[in-house]
Amino acid sequence: HGDTAQLTRAAAQAFAAGADIDWRRWFPADPTPRTVDLPTYAFQHQHYWLEEPAGTTGDAADLGMVSAGHPLLGACVELAEADSYLLTGRLSRTAPPWLAEHGVAGTALVPGAAIVEWVLRAADEAGCTTVDELMLQAPLVLPDNGGLQVQVSVGAADEQGGRRDVRVYSRPDQSGRGGGAEWLCHAVGVVSPEVVVEPPTLGGQWPPAGAESVDMKGFYSRAAEAGYEYGPAFQGLSALWRHGTELLAEVELREPAGPPAGFGMHPALLDAALHALMFLDRPEDGQMWLPYAWNGVSLHADGATRLRVRLSPQGESAERDLKVVIADGTGAPVLNVDALTLRAADPARLVSAAARGGVDGLYTVEWTPLPVPASGVSASGAPASGAAEGGEWVTLPGRAGMTDLVTAAVAGGTVPWAVMARVESDAGDGLRVAERVLSVVQDFLAAPELAESRLLVVTRGAMAVGGAEGVEGDEGDDSVDPSAAVAWGLVRSAQSENPGRFALLDTDIGTDIGTDTGTDIGTDLDTVTDTALEVLPQAVIRHAVTVLDEPQLALRAGRLYVPRLTPSGAPEELVPPVGSAAWRLGTSGTATLENLSVIDAPEALAPLAAGQVRVSVRAAGMNFRDVLIAVGMYPDKGTFAGSEGAGYVTEVGPGVTRLGVGDRVMGLFEGAFAPLAVADARMVVPVPEGWSLQEAAAVPVVFLTAWYGLVDLGRLKAGETLLIHAGTGGVGMAATQIARHLGAEVYATASPAKHGVLDGMGIDADHRASSRDLDFERTLREATGGRGVDVVLNSLAGEFTDASLRLLAPGGRMVDMGKTDKRDPERVAADHGGAWYRAFDLVPHAGPDRIGDMLAEMGELFTSGVLAPPPVKAWPLGRARQAFRFMSQAKHTGKLVLEIPPSLDPDGTVLITGGTGVLAAAVAEHMVGEWGVRHLLLAGRRGSDAPGCGELVARLQGLGAEVSVVAADVGDADAVAELVGKTDPAHPLTGVIHAAGVLDDAVVTAQTPESLARVWAAKATAARHLHEATRETRLGLFAVFSSAAATLGSPGQANYAAANAYCDALVRRRCAEGLTGLAVGWGLWQTASSMTGHLGEADLARMKRTGFTPLTTEKGLTLLDVARAHGRPHVVAVDLDARVVAAQPA
């Protein structure tokens, strides 16, 4: 006697239990009722882990790993440090077999959709729901034989919203311990816990009215002809429509791809959803649109097998942006992408380069964190398993040498696992360091009692680790010690000759790793644990070296990093036009950070008006205003990005007497993100003595803003109290200095993560509070005894401004720098007991004359040291997009600065050392023919008597160049100074290429101080002389032709590798100081030269067996062009078979 609902439940229960129900009686209107698939199921993020019994020592569970529950990523580990995660997996052509059905240009390629799906899975593991951004850097090629190890790393959450960095790596399967294969980075990105509250749907009529069907017949056959080889598992596109500018599609998961279980979205299904991209308008030159960057990716449901897809173009530019909405068969949301960026590329070329293990032969060194599981180290301090036998490490006892150490070790009956020796830096050209390191290496190898030990060479600041995950700073601003880098070049070659005998450990320049006894190498390191190793026990380093086979390590902030040779990929950097100075940073197309580009700026060359000067800009300060301009949110649409900078005066207009051509100046001027800018002479002043141009560019806006706000408007006096919001920013740091100069007491707010910075500024715990919540009002009122503060320098908004106004003492003043919440002064006075309020914009309110006066007033304080520049983080202009994104995240302290690359002056002279050699000659012809260089100064030991010199000069002159050839010993400082002075004043020096060098090969045990000195003079000493002789010269290029041996090691070339390591580090130091610099670590060139002419066919065959193929002249010159475009201080240019190198011992 139940109702209809009860009958329905009974029938459903019977059907679910296996009963045969005649549903035709239930659906009388449909004579043939049929079953349908259930809709997809939305995520409910809750983990249910199986309780497993304790495993045996050494299994995955003991290492903190659990099953990832994913068909391609087998395991997941939560790392002990910084709340980070690592997911791992193994891929091959047979596991899973459907993966090999995705091919491009004859190569099996893991689809980018799979990488996106992996990142979504990794994000979910870390408690994140959205892929904010993901850039695909290099194709992931499946090898013909064997497999690939895959890692997806998720970094620690930041302080601003829990965002985490994510990276995807792979390396050949056979590269286990001792294999030496490099992890290649395929994708980098950011994930966050931001939840899409109302994801878009595709419900209602489908396809929508007006949609025009596209004939799909033969689509996959045509795709195969174009080089896209999709097997049955990937042929999921079943229907397509055009709807205005949009593409609509239906896709389904084909049976050969297997079930969707375990995936957020099956990669074959997501890949098929993008096949409609082939129906977009093709780019020029026969290229294809390929996904490059994914932004705002959110997964809303899993288990889908049929999808509706909408691809919506979002504007026209050199890159195409699409909004992607994916829903299930009912229109319910499954996945959406806020912006999918496509780039025009030749897929066959990309895949070919990736299959060779590199991108066009150009590599960079990236440092990646080394996860060392706590379970891998026993309680006794020794590695739990797999490590070499032996006792604790011992320290080389100063200059007493290896003999005493061996005697002591033998007497004690225990052979150390490592002998530790520290390299002390040297103020010279590094030769003395090289001699001492060579002596220690030879003594170590000569001691048979230490045959089972390793020599652990410890340096300080030898390697540039900036830009690595968890390391403050960027690669370009990581200053290094060139003399310490010498040890790395020498020992790397010793490692290649003696696998398993040497290890290198570099610590931060600021880390005191031992007691300084005055010795240069072999300083007693028993006290090393005082700072650097106190949180990193010996066992961890031993585990890394002996168990993980990582012979090269860097220690930063208690964490180990390892170097990875990574294909550089296509230059992400903005590349200025060759031979033109009339350009600036601007936005092309839609106002987004991705559309930042170099655009024409003819106004930079306009005739000067009275009172103006033209400035050759070398550095420009960044402000949040510039980010607003870049994204189109600044009110004045005609304003150029860049409002402050520093550089050299190149021209003065009528009436300007205070400044002259050649003066180093800093100040305010529009369009500062450019090589040339026009400035009002009243608003620029000379740079204080001893300042770098980066420091000078960081000063004008922040100090003028703080001075005008506190002195002119706030009338801050001695004995008063001041609250500075965002005290760790540029203005906050400047205001702190000014307030103390005036005799005021300073209180400040900042995010809790930056309170250590406030402490370093002398603002103790009683004078600071958090800027992240409103509790600062209570905290600081208590700190001031209930009185409050006299002046507030405000940059906050909303209720934070309200709380700050309440915190004012009677008669208090608020000076507001904010742009989004300006208040009415009269209303403020009425609501807050007569408080005085003023919002201001610096330039329109102060005016040029007052700005000039303030710069002059502060100039005296800068000169006397009362005021000092804030901490500076410099980015090359080529990485402006990354710099703007970094600034928008408010992660920095102090001031961000863009370095403006000087251009080669077509009327200037380029000096080439070793200028009559084979390599230099090829480069000289290339510079004249392709770069537009018209004046060359070729320097060599034999000058015009060098073989082939006359023919070279004739060829260069035939190309339109003026050529001078001189004999010079570049290893002599006076000769270099004279050489630099030989340039015609009408054609001043604009570039230097240091291509000189000599070889004196021998195995490391046969090297001598004399062989070191011969190689050193021509390469390292000469580089130092050139650097010092041109430091004050405005160069557009300073390139050192280094050797890949300095980075990769090379048997028999310890001396040459050490000299070139010095050069690489010298160039990095130049760049950190704001000078132009490029070091190219060349592999061998095919064309025989004075240094390589002795190599025979057997030598070349041996090199090829080790993975190195000589570069053709054409390819070498192409790599030089690409290296310039990259804007990085150091690159390695080598034709490298990474898979062969992977088999070499570590």
Secondary structure, 3 states (H helix, E strand, C coil): CCCHHHHHHHHHHHHHCCCCCCHHHCCCCCCCCCCCCCCCEECCCCCCCCCCCCCCCCCCHHHCEEECCCCCCCEEEECCCCCCEEEEEEEECCCCHHHHHEEECCEEEECHHHHHHHHHHHHHHCCCCEEEEEEECCCEECCCCCEEEEEEEECCCCCCCCCEEEEEEEEECCCCCCCCCCCEEEEEEEEECCCCCCCCCCCCCCCCCCCEECCCCCHHHHHHHCCEEECHHHCCEEEEEEECCEEEEEEECCHHHCCCCCCCCCHHHHHHHCHHHHHCCCCHHHCEEEEEEEEEEEECEECCCEEEEEEEECCCCCEEEEEEEEECCCCCEEEEEEEEEEEEECHHHHHHHHHCCCECCEEEEEEEECCCCHHHECCCCCECCCCCCCECCEECCHHHCHHHHHHHHHHHCCCECEEEEEECCCCCCCHHHHHHHHHHHHHHHCCHHHCCCEEEEEEECCCCCCCCCCCCCCHHHCCCCHHHHHHHHHHHHHHHHCCCCEEEEEECCCCCCCCCCCCCECCCCHHHHHCCCCCCCHHHHHHHHHHCCCCEEEEECCEEEEEEEEECCCCCCCCCCCCCCCEEEEECCCCCHHHEEEEECHHHHCCCCCCEEEEEEEEEECCHHHHHHHCCCCCCCCCCCCCEEEEEEEEECCCCCCCCCCCEEEEECCCCCCCEEEEEHHHEEECCCCCCHHHHHCCHHHHHHHHHHHHHHCCCCCCCEEEECCCCEHHHHHHHHHHHHHCCEEEEEECHHHHHHHHHCCCCHHHEEECCCCCHHHHHHHHCCCCCEEEEEECCCCHHHHHHHHCEEEEEEEEECCCCCCCCHHHHHHHCCCCEEEECCHHHHHHHHHHHHHHHHHHHHHHHCCCCCCCEEEEEHHHHHHHHHHHHCCCCCEEEEEECCCCCCCCCEEEEECCCCHHHHHHHHHHHHHHCCCEEEEEECCHHHCCCHHHHHHHHHHCCCEEEEEECCCCCHHHHHHHHHCCCCCCCEEEEEECCCCCCCECHHHCCHHHHHHHHHHHHHHHHHHHHHHCCCCCCEEEEEEECHHHHCCCCEHHHHHHHHHHHHHHHHHHHCCCCCEEEEECCECCCCCCCCCCCHHHHHHHHHCCEECECHHHHHHHHHHHHHHCCCEEEECEECHHHHHCCCC
